[in-house]
Amino acid sequence: MADMKRTWLGLAVLGLGSGCGGAAAPAADGTELQQRLQKVASEHAESSKKLASVPPAHRSECETTAGDCLLQVAEHRDKLVGAHRLNSCEHFTDTDGKARCITNQLTGRGRSSDAADYYELANWCLSKVVSCTSERAEQARLAALETRFQTRKQELETSAEGVNAWNEVELVHAKVEYLRSTLPPQATAICEPEPSVASCQERFQTAEKALHERLRRDDYDGKAAISGYAAVKRIEAGCEEPELECLSSAVASYGVFPEARKWVDRNLALLTQRQALTSLVSADAQSECLANPQQAHQPRIVEAYVTYSRETVLFFRMQLDKAFLSMHEAQVRCLDTRSKAAPPAQLELTQRAP
């Protein structure tokens, strides 16, 4: 009897030992759950802090476009409030405060797992909104840099040195266009750009790219950049100079003899004068003073060109150059009149923004 009693006692002890060993697993689960809860709560607080620091417009936009999941979070929160009779915590205006209010109530009722699940859902949604605001911030940063670049570029282009450099390029273009437009059809292929022009264009593009990189730098030197801009424009103008020189000489083979050269030179001089005046008037005045005379004199120029193309002799060439001369004179008169009529304030503005 004593031996049986000792056996039951031994079994009881073993049973108690076995029961204690089995209860160790839930204790471990509880620790892991608390660690999980702390982790997701910390992540939620960090995301909420990030959102609080972004511009309101970015946050509002992202909550609308990328935050559709906020409805899921709200629905899940409403279910928890209804199922466990929780305070809805509507008096909290910040995201993290409302989440802590809900989860504190859940953990206080032994629902830590529900609290962690809620945080995880909310974090998934907040991560989308935070990512969206980061993209908006980067877009805003790049836009600000682009605005700064364009402002600096405009400052170069509208500086006195910059306007002069820009005029040099436009003047070469205008002279080349005039001389080419006076050549007969059989001469359209002359003075084609040489291989050296291609290398010149590469130098210009390289120099322009380097200038643009300087404009984007934080350690920007405005005075040095203006000189750099003028140098780049001189390279651009120089690339077309060989073609201009070639055309200026080539016209001698098509009716421009020494006694008629003065008409070509007068046209070239008027183009120089015209280009100088364009920077003294508004863009609208430029357009009007160039387009209207061109339209008025175009029929005479076309008629003279058709006649000259049939027979490239001195007399017909002179008639063509005189027709161009009348148009160029009208353009210069118009620009000169408009520049004198512009009030000082308007003239100053025009010089800053050609």
C-alpha positions as CSV (number, residue, x, y, z in Angstrom):
1,M,0.0,0.0,0.0
2,A,2.9,2.3,0.9
3,D,4.6,1.4,-2.4
4,M,1.4,2.2,-4.4
5,K,1.1,5.5,-2.7
6,R,4.7,6.4,-3.5
7,T,3.9,5.5,-7.2
8,W,0.9,7.8,-7.4
9,L,2.9,10.5,-5.8
10,G,5.7,10.0,-8.3
11,L,3.2,10.1,-11.2
12,A,1.7,13.2,-9.8
13,V,5.1,14.9,-9.6
14,L,5.8,13.8,-13.2
15,G,2.5,15.1,-14.3
16,L,3.1,18.5,-12.7
17,G,6.5,18.6,-14.3
18,S,5.1,17.7,-17.6
19,G,2.4,20.4,-17.3
20,C,4.9,23.1,-16.4
21,G,7.0,22.1,-19.4
22,G,3.9,22.4,-21.7
23,A,3.0,25.9,-20.4
24,A,6.4,27.2,-21.5
25,A,5.4,27.6,-25.2
26,P,2.6,30.1,-24.6
27,A,4.9,32.1,-22.5
28,A,7.3,32.2,-25.4
29,D,4.5,33.2,-27.8
30,G,3.5,36.0,-25.5
31,T,7.1,37.4,-25.6
32,E,7.3,37.2,-29.3
33,L,3.9,38.9,-29.6
34,Q,5.0,41.8,-27.4
35,Q,8.2,42.2,-29.5
36,R,6.1,42.1,-32.7
37,L,3.7,44.7,-31.2
38,Q,6.5,47.0,-30.2
39,K,8.1,46.7,-33.6
40,V,5.0,47.6,-35.6
41,A,4.1,50.3,-33.2
42,S,7.5,51.9,-33.6
43,E,7.3,51.6,-37.4
44,H,3.9,53.3,-37.3
45,A,5.2,56.1,-35.1
46,E,8.1,56.7,-37.5
47,S,5.9,56.7,-40.6
48,S,3.5,59.1,-38.9
49,K,6.4,61.4,-38.0
50,K,7.6,61.4,-41.6
51,L,4.1,62.3,-42.8
52,A,3.8,65.1,-40.3
53,S,6.9,66.8,-41.7
54,V,5.9,66.8,-45.4
55,P,4.2,69.7,-47.1
56,P,0.4,69.6,-46.5
57,A,-0.3,69.7,-50.2
58,H,1.9,66.7,-50.9
59,R,0.3,64.7,-48.1
60,S,-3.2,65.6,-49.1
61,E,-2.5,64.6,-52.7
62,C,-0.9,61.3,-51.8
63,E,-3.6,60.4,-49.3
64,T,-6.0,60.9,-52.2
65,T,-4.0,59.2,-55.0
66,A,-2.0,56.5,-53.2
67,G,-4.0,56.2,-50.0
68,D,-7.0,54.3,-51.1
69,C,-5.9,51.8,-48.5
70,L,-6.8,54.3,-45.8
71,L,-10.4,53.2,-46.3
72,Q,-9.4,49.6,-45.6
73,V,-7.6,50.8,-42.4
74,A,-10.7,52.8,-41.3
75,E,-13.0,49.9,-42.0
76,H,-10.8,47.5,-40.0
77,R,-10.7,50.0,-37.2
78,D,-14.5,50.4,-37.2
79,K,-14.8,46.6,-37.0
80,L,-12.5,46.5,-34.0
81,V,-14.4,49.3,-32.3
82,G,-17.7,47.5,-32.8
83,A,-16.5,44.0,-31.9
84,H,-14.8,45.0,-28.7
85,R,-16.8,48.1,-27.8
86,L,-13.9,50.4,-28.0
87,N,-13.7,54.1,-27.9
88,S,-13.5,55.3,-31.5
89,C,-10.8,57.8,-30.6
90,E,-12.1,60.4,-33.0
91,H,-10.9,63.2,-30.8
92,F,-7.3,62.4,-32.0
93,T,-6.4,64.4,-35.1
94,D,-3.0,62.8,-35.7
95,T,-2.7,59.3,-37.3
96,D,-0.3,57.9,-34.7
97,G,-2.3,59.2,-31.7
98,K,-5.5,57.6,-33.0
99,A,-3.7,54.3,-33.6
100,R,-2.2,54.2,-30.1
101,C,-5.6,55.0,-28.6
102,I,-7.2,52.0,-30.4
103,T,-4.3,49.6,-29.8
104,N,-3.9,50.5,-26.1
105,Q,-7.5,49.6,-25.6
106,L,-7.0,46.3,-27.3
107,T,-3.9,45.4,-25.4
108,G,-5.6,46.4,-22.1
109,R,-8.2,43.7,-22.9
110,G,-5.7,41.0,-23.8
111,R,-6.1,41.5,-27.6
112,S,-2.4,42.2,-28.4
113,S,-2.6,40.1,-31.5
114,D,-5.4,42.2,-32.8
115,A,-3.5,45.3,-32.0
116,A,-0.4,44.1,-33.9
117,D,-2.5,43.1,-36.9
118,Y,-4.1,46.6,-36.9
119,Y,-0.7,48.2,-36.8
120,E,0.6,46.0,-39.7
121,L,-2.3,46.9,-41.9
122,A,-1.9,50.6,-41.0
123,N,1.8,50.4,-41.7
124,W,1.3,48.8,-45.1
125,C,-0.9,51.7,-46.0
126,L,1.3,54.4,-44.5
127,S,4.3,53.1,-46.4
128,K,2.5,53.7,-49.6
129,V,1.6,57.3,-48.7
130,V,5.1,58.0,-47.4
131,S,6.6,56.6,-50.6
132,C,4.3,58.9,-52.6
133,T,5.3,62.0,-50.6
134,S,9.0,61.1,-51.1
135,E,8.4,61.0,-54.8
136,R,6.6,64.4,-54.7
137,A,9.5,65.8,-52.6
138,E,12.0,64.6,-55.2
139,Q,9.9,66.0,-58.0
140,A,9.7,69.4,-56.2
141,R,13.4,69.4,-55.7
142,L,14.1,68.7,-59.3
143,A,11.6,71.3,-60.4
144,A,13.3,73.9,-58.1
145,L,16.7,73.0,-59.6
146,E,15.3,73.4,-63.1
147,T,13.7,76.7,-62.2
148,R,17.1,77.9,-60.9
149,F,18.8,76.7,-64.0
150,Q,16.3,78.5,-66.3
151,T,16.6,81.7,-64.2
152,R,20.4,81.7,-64.5
153,K,20.2,80.9,-68.2
154,Q,17.9,83.8,-68.8
155,E,20.2,86.1,-66.8
156,L,23.0,85.1,-69.1
157,E,21.0,85.6,-72.3
158,T,19.6,89.0,-71.2
159,S,22.9,90.5,-69.9
160,A,24.5,93.1,-72.1
161,E,27.4,90.8,-73.0
162,G,25.0,87.9,-73.6
163,V,22.7,89.9,-75.9
164,N,25.7,91.0,-78.0
165,A,26.9,87.4,-78.2
166,W,23.5,86.2,-79.2
167,N,23.2,89.0,-81.8
168,E,26.5,87.8,-83.4
169,V,25.1,84.3,-83.9
170,E,21.8,85.6,-85.3
171,L,23.6,88.1,-87.6
172,V,25.7,85.3,-89.2
173,H,22.5,83.3,-89.7
174,A,20.7,86.2,-91.3
175,K,23.6,87.0,-93.7
176,V,23.9,83.4,-94.8
177,E,20.2,83.2,-95.4
178,Y,20.2,86.4,-97.4
179,L,23.1,85.3,-99.6
180,R,21.8,81.8,-100.2
181,S,18.4,83.2,-101.1
182,T,19.9,85.3,-103.9
183,L,21.8,82.4,-105.6
184,P,20.2,80.9,-108.7
185,P,18.9,77.3,-108.5
186,Q,22.0,75.8,-110.1
187,A,24.1,77.2,-107.3
188,T,22.2,75.8,-104.3
189,A,24.9,73.1,-103.7
190,I,27.8,75.5,-103.4
191,C,29.5,76.3,-100.1
192,E,28.2,73.2,-98.4
193,P,29.6,72.8,-94.9
194,E,33.0,71.3,-94.8
195,P,34.1,68.5,-92.4
196,S,35.8,71.1,-90.2
197,V,32.3,72.5,-89.5
198,A,31.2,69.3,-88.0
199,S,34.1,69.3,-85.6
200,C,33.3,73.0,-84.8
201,Q,29.7,72.0,-84.0
202,E,31.0,69.3,-81.7
203,R,33.2,71.9,-79.9
204,F,30.2,74.2,-79.6
205,Q,28.0,71.4,-78.2
206,T,30.7,70.3,-75.7
207,A,31.2,73.9,-74.6
208,E,27.5,74.5,-74.2
209,K,27.0,71.3,-72.2
210,A,29.9,72.4,-69.9
211,L,28.2,75.8,-69.5
212,H,24.9,74.2,-68.6
213,E,26.6,72.0,-66.0
214,R,28.0,75.2,-64.5
215,L,24.6,76.7,-64.4
216,R,23.3,73.7,-62.3
217,R,26.1,73.8,-59.7
218,D,25.6,75.1,-56.2
219,D,28.9,77.0,-56.3
220,Y,27.7,79.2,-59.2
221,D,29.7,82.2,-60.4
222,G,27.4,84.5,-62.3
223,K,30.1,86.8,-63.7
224,A,32.2,83.9,-64.9
225,A,29.1,82.3,-66.4
226,I,28.3,85.4,-68.5
227,S,31.8,85.4,-70.0
228,G,31.4,81.6,-70.6
229,Y,28.1,82.1,-72.4
230,A,29.7,84.8,-74.7
231,A,32.5,82.4,-75.4
232,V,30.1,79.6,-76.3
233,K,28.2,81.9,-78.6
234,R,31.4,83.0,-80.3
235,I,32.2,79.4,-81.1
236,E,28.6,78.9,-82.5
237,A,29.0,82.0,-84.7
238,G,32.4,80.9,-85.8
239,C,31.1,77.6,-87.0
240,E,29.1,79.3,-89.7
241,E,31.6,81.9,-90.6
242,P,33.4,79.8,-93.3
243,E,30.0,79.3,-95.1
244,L,29.4,83.0,-94.9
245,E,32.8,83.8,-96.4
246,C,32.4,81.3,-99.1
247,L,29.0,82.6,-100.1
248,S,30.2,86.2,-100.0
249,S,32.9,85.3,-102.5
250,A,30.7,82.9,-104.6
251,V,28.2,85.5,-105.7
252,A,30.8,87.0,-107.9
253,S,30.3,84.1,-110.2
254,Y,26.6,84.8,-110.6
255,G,26.4,88.4,-111.8
256,V,27.8,90.3,-108.8
257,F,30.6,92.2,-110.5
258,P,32.6,95.0,-108.6
259,E,30.2,97.7,-109.7
260,A,27.2,95.8,-108.3
261,R,28.9,94.6,-105.1
262,K,27.9,97.8,-103.3
263,W,24.2,96.6,-103.3
264,V,25.2,93.3,-101.6
265,D,27.3,95.1,-99.1
266,R,24.5,97.6,-98.3
267,N,22.1,94.7,-97.7
268,L,24.7,93.1,-95.4
269,A,25.1,96.4,-93.5
270,L,21.3,96.7,-93.1
271,L,21.2,93.2,-91.7
272,T,23.8,94.3,-89.1
273,Q,21.7,97.3,-88.2
274,R,18.5,95.3,-88.1
275,Q,20.0,92.8,-85.7
276,A,21.2,95.5,-83.3
277,L,17.7,97.1,-83.3
278,T,15.9,93.8,-82.5
279,S,17.3,93.7,-79.0
280,L,15.8,97.1,-78.3
281,V,12.2,96.3,-79.0
282,S,9.6,93.8,-77.7
283,A,9.1,90.4,-79.2
284,D,5.8,91.5,-80.7
285,A,7.5,94.5,-82.3
286,Q,10.3,92.3,-83.7
287,S,7.7,90.0,-85.3
288,E,5.7,92.9,-86.7
289,C,8.7,94.8,-88.1
290,L,10.1,91.7,-89.8
291,A,7.0,90.0,-91.0
292,N,5.0,92.9,-92.4
293,P,7.8,94.3,-94.7
294,Q,8.6,90.8,-95.8
295,Q,5.0,90.2,-96.8
296,A,4.8,93.6,-98.6
297,H,8.0,93.2,-100.6
298,Q,7.9,89.4,-101.2
299,P,6.1,89.7,-104.6
300,R,8.8,92.1,-106.0
301,I,11.6,89.9,-104.6
302,V,10.1,86.7,-106.1
303,E,9.6,88.4,-109.5
304,A,13.2,89.7,-109.5
305,Y,14.5,86.3,-108.5
306,V,12.6,84.5,-111.3
307,T,14.0,86.9,-113.9
308,Y,17.5,86.7,-112.5
309,S,17.4,82.8,-112.3
310,R,16.8,82.7,-116.0
311,E,19.7,84.9,-116.8
312,T,22.3,85.6,-114.1
313,V,23.6,88.9,-115.5
314,L,24.6,92.1,-113.8
315,F,21.4,94.1,-114.4
316,F,19.0,91.4,-113.2
317,R,21.3,90.7,-110.2
318,M,21.1,94.4,-109.2
319,Q,17.4,94.4,-109.5
320,L,17.2,91.4,-107.1
321,D,19.5,93.0,-104.6
322,K,17.6,96.3,-104.8
323,A,14.4,94.4,-104.1
324,F,16.0,92.9,-100.9
325,L,17.3,96.3,-100.0
326,S,13.9,97.9,-100.0
327,M,12.6,95.1,-97.7
328,H,15.6,95.5,-95.3
329,E,15.3,99.2,-95.2
330,A,11.6,99.0,-94.3
331,Q,12.4,96.5,-91.5
332,V,15.1,98.8,-90.1
333,R,12.8,101.8,-90.3
334,C,10.1,100.0,-88.4
335,L,12.5,98.7,-85.7
336,D,14.1,102.1,-85.3
337,T,10.7,103.8,-84.9
338,R,9.5,101.3,-82.4
339,S,12.7,101.4,-80.4
340,K,12.4,105.2,-80.1
341,A,8.7,105.0,-79.2
342,A,9.3,102.5,-76.4
343,P,9.1,104.2,-72.9
344,P,12.3,103.8,-70.8
345,A,10.8,101.3,-68.4
346,Q,9.6,99.1,-71.3
347,L,13.0,99.5,-73.1
348,E,14.8,98.3,-70.0
349,L,12.5,95.3,-69.7
350,T,13.0,94.5,-73.3
351,Q,16.7,94.5,-72.9
352,R,16.5,92.1,-70.0
353,A,14.2,89.7,-71.9
354,P,14.9,89.7,-75.7
